[in-house]
Amino acid sequence: MGIISFLIRCGLIYLLISGISCSKELDFKGFFIEGVNIDERFGQSMSFNSLQDKPEILVNESAYTFLAAGDLHVGTTQNFDLLLERADTAECSFSVLAGDLTTGNEDDYMVFNDHLSTNASVPYFLTAGNHDLYFDGWKHFYRLFGSSVYSFSVKTHYGADLFIILDTGSGTLGDKQLKWLTNILKEKRQMYNHCIVATHVNFFRARKTSSTNLLVEEVGYLINLFAETNVNMVIMGHDHNRAVEKYGSTVYVTLDALEDVHKTPSCLRVTCESGCLNYRFVNF
């Protein structure tokens, strides 16, 4: 009983601290129940996608640049505003945000959306992270942004590149999303020069951390699928500290957190030029 009581007390303290930092109104249930599971979110995303034209970025040159960032955890918006400004001045074609955009609260979603709508000068491609699902946050994500699972293409004078956005906010892709991803890569990957995947939960642990990872069996399947279909880059967040791993020809990049309280916030700048992908971290 002593150990159990100690663990319960630690858990409650963690919830209290997290709740205070993430919400004006504490709702402990939101830390355990995400409201809508991954298969339901995937189904809603596909329904949304069926009513939209497939996103496409046209670049009137042979090269383009995009920025990627994650774990903004809005609330506060200092670094988010800097990202929006940097995307405007860095001659970017678009930006990718790899989840944990907010704390899941409706007020924070509205702050995020207001800043994005007012200040974004390029298209932004978003997915949901685990924090975006807290406090029944999916309903706000879906109302404001629609799908968390989709693909889009970038067309240049050199050819076309494929981008795939995945939802790992629940710590798994789920059977339906995994089947959808497999079909796209095996049936359409060969039509594109480069293929870049973006999602929230990172595949590998580069440090000791209490953050969750995808299921081991799922990670094993994905890294082999990505190697087999020549996925060039996987962009991830969640762990809050940058790391770069390589398996086969696939580079796995874990982003720094961009939230205002992070000690070393940064974004990733990726340039596709002459058939090559070049990337570097840009410190804030």
Secondary structure, DSSP 8 states (H G I E B T S, - for coil): -HHHHHHHHHHHHHHHHHHHHH-SS--GGGGT--SS-HHHHHHHHHHHHHTS---EEE-SSS-EEEEEEB---BSS-HHHHHHHHHHHHTT-SEEEE-S--B-S-HHHHHHHHHHHHHH--S-EEE---HHHHGGGTHHHHHHHH--SSEEEEEE-SS-EEEEEE---TTSS-HHHHHHHHHHHHHHHGGGSS-EEEE-SS-SS-SS--------HHHHHHHHHHHHHTT--EEEE-SSSS-EEEEETTEEEEE--B-STT-SS-EEEEEEEETTEEEEEEEE-
